[in-house]
Amino acid sequence: MKASASLCLLTLAALLCARAQAAPFAYVPNEKSGSISVIDVADNSVLRQIRAGKRPRGIAANPAGTRLYVSDGASNALLTIDSVSGAVLHELALGKSPEGVSASADGRYVAVAVEESNSVALVDALSGAILADIPVQGKNPEHAVFSPDGRWLLVSAEEAEQVDVVDVAARRQSGTIGVGLRPRGIGFSPDGSRAYVACELVNAVYVIDMASRTALARIPAGRNANGIAVHPNGRQLYVSNGIDGSVMQIDTASNSVSATIAVGKRPWNMALTSDGARLYVANGRSNSVSVIDTVRAVRIADIAVGELPWGVVIRQ
């Protein structure tokens, strides 16, 4: 019986490993459950839960999808997690209340917005060491997002009316760009020429020209505009509206809303599949993830996850 049980466990592990390399996954940190739900995007099934501290919030992944970087608000640390085994490989102490996490496209750096120190921790992804703790102007920073070329970080904060610009090579703030009250989610066009910022207290998305560092347009959104995701083709972007329980699809050529899709309660951060065909939206108060077919602009599934899902990252 013991040999049979061991064989079953080995077979299950082999199946999980094979499946892990065969399909892309969506990883969802559940802030109140202390877990990460792993969703197979091929069939929208939840494969397993990964333990991730006591209050996981921000999440990013390396380009290969083998490592997850998760901020734990309980231990004030950045956790590096093996995405296949679920093991915590490294725990890096940060300041109090770390939140949004971003990874550079080349896999070299991880950035973490640290609320109570009003700073961004720049981390070497390979060694796990803090390279710099960069003060920013905004109070209670929430997101620090790399530009596609990795030269800049745009930083949003709860108490701000601007996004702060961090020069990654110089490891310091180099300027600000005026937007609306309480900027939240940030996304870039694929070529990095534009950035899009959801501003919660003015219910709008601001379009930023990165060359001139100015806001070119203000797009009306729903109530408590929050998360941002930009389609890989650059022609559409998506904003979640926390109070309305909806996601808006925006045409980037006209800067106008082309569709509004109902999702769960308090939709927050979200992510697109690599082909842009589906959008996965974390619904904080519904304990679910809504899946949107972006071609038809319709919700096609709701997936039960843990308590208070914070966001989503998707990797092959």
Stockholm file with secondary structure:
# STOCKHOLM 1.0

chainA/1-316         MKASASLCLLTLAALLCARAQAAPFAYVPNEKSGSISVIDVADNSVLRQIRAGKRPRGIAANPAGTRLYVSDGASNALLTIDSVSGAVLHELALGKSPEGVSASADGRYVAVAVEESNSVALVDALSGAILADIPVQGKNPEHAVFSPDGRWLLVSAEEAEQVDVVDVAARRQSGTIGVGLRPRGIGFSPDGSRAYVACELVNAVYVIDMASRTALARIPAGRNANGIAVHPNGRQLYVSNGIDGSVMQIDTASNSVSATIAVGKRPWNMALTSDGARLYVANGRSNSVSVIDTVRAVRIADIAVGELPWGVVIRQ
#=GR chainA/1-316 SS CHHHHHHHHHHHHHHHHHHHHHSCEEEEEETTTTEEEEEETTTTEEEEEEECCSSEEEEEECTTSSEEEEEETTTTEEEEEETTTCCEEEEEECSSSEEEEEECTTSSEEEEEETTTTEEEEEETTTCCEEEEEECSSEEEEEEEECTTSSEEEEEEEECSEEEEEETTTTEEEEEEECSSSEEEEEECTTSSEEEEEEGGGTEEEEEETTTTEEEEEEECCTTEEEEEECTTSSEEEEEETTTTEEEEEETTTTEEEEEEECSSSEEEEEECTTSSEEEEEETTTTEEEEEETTTTEEEEEEECSSSBCCCEEEC
#=GC SS_cons         CHHHHHHHHHHHHHHHHHHHHHSCEEEEEETTTTEEEEEETTTTEEEEEEECCSSEEEEEECTTSSEEEEEETTTTEEEEEETTTCCEEEEEECSSSEEEEEECTTSSEEEEEETTTTEEEEEETTTCCEEEEEECSSEEEEEEEECTTSSEEEEEEEECSEEEEEETTTTEEEEEEECSSSEEEEEECTTSSEEEEEEGGGTEEEEEETTTTEEEEEEECCTTEEEEEECTTSSEEEEEETTTTEEEEEETTTTEEEEEEECSSSEEEEEECTTSSEEEEEETTTTEEEEEETTTTEEEEEEECSSSBCCCEEEC
//
